C-alpha cells in the first residue's frame, strides 16, 4: 500500500537535521506526520504529495479570508514593490488605525505589534502601570502567550490546579521560574463565585482581569449567560481593568470582535491572527487614558511595529471584513453553524457521544459522554483523546485538514460545497 504522505515524511527527516524538531513550532508536530504544503486557494490546501484538503486549520486561525484572497494578494504585491519597513512613520499607520478604531468598540486608541504574545505582555504592563497594582486575575485553560509571566494554568493536569474552591496557579513548562506565578491568580472559567471570592480577598491588589471572551484555546467554550457582564461589573467595582484577549475572537466572531457580539466593552483588548488575515500582526486597543501611558513611562516598543507590509495586508483584510456590515464574516459564521449542527446530528444518529461547542467560525469537538457540554477547562479533561485522534486521522485520509486539539476554524472562503463534502466525509468516518 502506498504512503500518501511519503514526501512529507522525507522532508521531515531532512528538516530534522537542521531545524530544531523539524518544525517551526512544537504545536505543529502532529500525527500521522507534520504535513508539508506547497499551495492553497480559497478554503483548500495541497501538500507536497499532491493530496488536496478542505482546510479547517487556517494556519491556526489567521487565514480568515482563506488562501490567496485576490485583494490580499494585490495589497501585498503592491507593498512588496515598496520599502518593506522604515522604522518610522508612513501613511498606512493612520489609515489602518482609523479603520480599526471604527470597527472595535473599546478602541479609543490602538497600538500595533507583531504577535499575540507581545500584545498580551504589553497590555498587562499597561494595566499594572496604570493601576499601580501587580496582581492579574486569569482563568484556567486560557492561553495568553507562551512567556513565563502568563503561561500559567493552561492545559494543566487537575492535580496541579488544586480544587475548584481553592484553585492553585500552576506552572506550565520546564524552565519556567517558580516566581512567575507570584503575581497571577488563576480560577475556573464561568464561575461567578470564583471571581467574587478572588476580588473579595485580593480586590485592592488586582490590576486587571484578563480573559478570552470565548475560551477558544481549550475547547471553544462559550461564556455563561451574564458572565462577561459580571467581569465588567466586578472589575469596575474594585478599580481593576477588564482585558479581553481577542487574538482569536477578534475579526472572527463579528467585525468588532466578541465585545461587539456580546455587548460588553472591556477597558483594553488584544488582537492578532485574523487582523492581517495571515501576516504576523497584532494590536493592543482600549481606553485613551490607559493606552497613552505608553508615552508616560510604561515601556513599549518593537522594530517591526506597524511596518508597511503587514499594515497593507491589515488594511485589505479589515476593508473586506467590514464591507456590507460584515456580510462575509456573517456568512462564515453561518456556514460554521451548519457544520456544527450537522456533526451533532451525525453523531446522534450513530449513538456517538459528541459535544460540539463554540460559535460558527471557531468551534471544537469533544468526544465525551457527559450529558452536558463543558462549561470550563476542567470539564474537557475527561474528553476521549484517543477517539478524537482516530477521528482526526481518518478525516485527514478523507481530505479534511483539522487541528490536533479538535478545534475547527471556518473562513470566509468556505461555502456550501466545502461544508457538504465535509459532512459526507464525517458520515463515513463516524460510521
Secondary structure, 3 states (H helix, E strand, C coil): CCCCCHHHHHHHHHHCCCCHHHCCCHHHCCCCCCCCEEEEEECEEEECCCCEEEECCCCCCCCCCCECCHHHHHHHHHHHCCCCCCCCCCHHHHHHHHHHHHHCCCCCEEEEECCHHHHHHHHHHHHHHHHCCCEEEEECCCCCCCCCCCCECCCCCHHHCECCCCECCCECCCCCCHHHHCCEEEECCCCHHHHHHHHHHHHHHEEEEEECCCECCCCCECCCCCHHHHHHHHHHHCCCEEEEEECCCECCCECCHHHHHHCCCCCEEEECHHHHCCCCCEEEEECHHHHHHHHCCCCCCCCCCCCHHHHHHHHHHHHHHHHHHHHHHHHHHHHHHHHHHHHHHHHHHCCCCCEEEEECCEEEEECCCCCCCCCCHHHHCCCCHHHHHHHHHHHHHCCEECCCCCEEECCCCCCHHHHHHHHHHHHHHHC
